[in-house]
Structures are given as structure tokens and as C-alpha cells.
Amino acid sequence: MFPNFNKKLDKKDIDKNLKMMGISSSILIGLFAYSMIKSDISLEGTSYYLGVGFLFVLLFITLALQKYKNKVREMIPKNKFQEELEKSTSKDIDKEDENSDISNKIEAVNSNISFKDVAGISEIKSELQEVVDFLNNPKKYKEFDVQLPKGVLLVGPPGVGKTLIARAVAGEANVPFFYQSGASFVHIYVGMGAKKVRELFTVAKSKAPSIIFIDEIDAVGKSRGVGGNDEREATLNELLTQMDGFDGTSGVMVIAATNKIEVLDEALLRAGRFDRRIFLKNPSKSDRLEILKHYLKDKQYTFDLDILASDTSGFSSSALSTLVNEALLNMIKSENKTLSQYDIDIAKQKLQFGKKETVVLTDEQKDILATYQAGKSFVSKKSIKLFDEDIINQELLYPSKKELEKQIDIYLAGSIALEVIKNESYVVFEKDITTAYKIANDMVDIYKMENNIENIIKNSKNNLKSIITQNKDNILKLKDSL
């Protein structure tokens, strides 16, 4: 009935004991009064008055404690567990307040980008045009019980335009576009990411037809069980549940992008979740030409776009955008009105190697560098400037053994030219040597064309020594011009 004051109490125990004290004292006083009324015996004496006084004092104390119970709680010491629990609860409440009403913070945007703004990738656009038609004319497909694809997964290296493509789909369909990065779903507190996923899908359904775009989905969609994280797995489970909940007529399309499809959870990749997978790669020469035309529209230039498209092999679409922008900045800096090849060359050097200090060479150093570059130029059959470090090779869709050996020859040509002409070995551009050995390594380990890397390099060097010795005079003329 009465509290054990040796035990550390929580708030519920205190309230319970105070109520019990009040009820007990009230019952005792009531029973005493009832007995006095019904009894014929007259009670007198000191013990009687002490008993009555004790009951009223007990009732008074109970009422006082009940009135000032908050102060009583503060006076009673708490154990360590209770203190930690209250702190944790307080933090959770504060965090919940910060994240409450997330739906008010999730806003859609109407994309003003269309497929016309995405140069090249005609095959990809034709594939996505069906998705646009699904969003615009759902009744046409519903008539034949054809359901809207639940998800489209864009897979490709950085810079190929995955986000731009998703915005173009939304722009073509003229529907609200909800953008979220995978990392934005990952929170410290378990359950917050899952809640955000629910809120996102709820808002998207209310704005249907609409598109949800999740960039870098691998941040939340990694395979479960490897390096487990309760919050991430809870968020992934909620995402899977939401995508399963689509009935095919909700009008919500989920588009996700990733650079690493191999790390995604199998449940995320199964049919019925991301029904379509679109693999993107760096643009081909024809695509690069279209991209360059798009970025140079309404601008004056003096170089051949077709040659530039060939010389930018391996560039992503974002790299091409940066190249043109850097070239225009250099043009403005030079106070010109027309973009020149010189501006492109400066921009390319910045993009690939960063801004470099002006190099002042002695006559001997110039002679070494010019000989090195003359050897590369002669073997590659391409024009190379004195300080050019990069070698642009022809795109090899299905590379043959001879073509790979030719690439190795080009990267080693400068070093062998110095050995033959100067009768000495020099280190000029380390990257050329590293690239030559990488190609040789790929021929052995990946393509299985050869058994020994050193044999590939040795054969290349012997072949180059023969070519350069026979054409020494021509190489020296190239050196002098450089």
C-alpha cells in the first residue's frame, strides 16, 4: 500500500502510490465515522483522539502530496537507466518534431526539359517514349489490361546524363517530377527513412500521374545482410513495399539511377519492381557530334565539328558540356567573338590535366621533348603539339589484337624514338608508359590474347626500333618543326 522509499521510483509509481494513500486514508476515516454513528458505545480517551488526529493528518499529507506531486518527483532520485531513457525520449520527440509533416516539404517540380534538349541517344529516347505514352494515355493501355511499368532503372557511369534523361521524361509527359537522392533517405534514427519513403509515395500518388526519381539508389538499395544497417534495411523494405503496393493504375512511375547495379539487392531488381533497365554508356562519335552541335548552337566557331567529335573519344556528355564552357571562357578572356581550335585545345588540357604552370625549357629539354613528340606523331599518323600529353585513339567497338598492339606502339613510340635518335632512355610522359602496360595487361588477363605481358612490350619495342631507324630522317624533320 505504502511506497518503499528505498526503491528509486518512476513517475507512474509515484502517482500510483499517492492515489493509494489518499484512497486508504479516506476509507479509514469513512469506516471510523460509520462505526461511531451505528455504535451505542461512547469512545473517550487519549488513544481515541490520537487515532482520529492521525487519520486526518494522513489525509492532509496525501492531499498536499497530490497537489505538489511534480516537486515530489524532482526530489526523488532517478537511476541511471531512467535518466538515459528520458534523454533518449526527449531527443526522439525533438527529432520527430523536426521531421513531422514531411509531406509539406516534399514538393514536385514541373520539368521544362524535353527530349529535344537531350542530344544523341536516339535509341534510349525511343525506349523511353513508350513510358511517356503510358503516362499520357493510360486508357489506351488499360483497354488491353497492359499495366504501367512500375520502375525504370538507368544504369551507367557518371556524367552520361541519367538525371537529365529522367527530367526529360517528366517534361515530355508534362507531369510533376519528385527528385530524391538515395542518401537523403538514410537517417541516424531507425524508421525515419522509411517514413520519408511513405510520405514521398503518398504525395506522388496524390499528384498522379507523376514521376519519382531516386538518384544514386545504391545508397539505400544495397544487398541486405552485407555490412548490415538497420535503418538502411528498414528504408529499403519500405521502398520494396511501396513499389509492390502499386496496382499498375496509380499513375506513379519510379525512375532510379545507379552507377553500380551489381551492389543492388536482388529483391529490388526482380520483375515487378524495376520492370525496365536501360544501360547508358559514354556517347559514340555520332552522339558526340549531336551533343556538340547542341552546345554550340547560335555560337560562332572556326573548327571542324566532325574532327572535334573524333578527338573527344571517351568523353561523357557532361565532359563535353564542360569542354565547350571552358573554351567559351577562354574565348572571352582573349576578348574574341569567335570560338577557335586554340580555345578548344586549352579547354581540353584543363579538363584532362588541370591548369598547368608555364614551362620554360632549355634548348636541350626542347630537343628531348620534340624528339619524343615527333616519334609519337609519326607512328600515330596524327598531328601532335609540343606539350600535348594525350593521345586520341580511334574508337574500337570490337578491338582486334593488331589494333591493341598498334595502340601500345603509339604510347611507346616517344620513348623508343629517344633511344634510337639520342641513344639514351628518358622519362618524359609517365602516363604513356603506364597506359601501354595497362593495355598489355588487359590483353593477357581479360582478353586472353597473349600469355605474357613482357613479351607484348618486348615485341612492340623491337618493332618500333625497326620503324624509327628506317624513318629517322622523317622523324627529325618533324622534330625540327615542333
Secondary structure, DSSP 4 states (H G I P E B T S, - for coil): ----TTSPP-HHHHHHHHHHHHHHHHHHHHHHHHHHHH--PPP-SHHHHHHHHHHHHHHHHHHHHHHTHHHHHHHS---HHHHHHHHHHHHHHHHHHHHTTGGGT---EE----GGGS-S-HHHHHHHHHHHHHHH-HHHHHTTTPPPPSEEEEE--TTS-HHHHHHHHHHHHT-EEEEEEGGGG--SSTTHHHHHHHHHHHHHHHT-SEEEEEETTHHHHBPTTSS--HHHHHHHHHHHHHHHT--S-S-EEEEEEES-GGGB-HHHHSTTTS-EEEE--S--HHHHHHHHHHHTTT--B-S-HHHHHHHTTT--HHHHHHHHHHHHHHHHHTT-SSB-HHHHHHHHHHHHH---PPP---HHHHHHHHHHHHHHHHHHTS---TT----PPPP-SS--HHHHHHHHHHHHHHHHHHHHHTSS---S-HHHHHHHHHHHHHHHHTS-S-S-HHHHHHHHHHHHHHHHHHTHHHHHHHHHH-
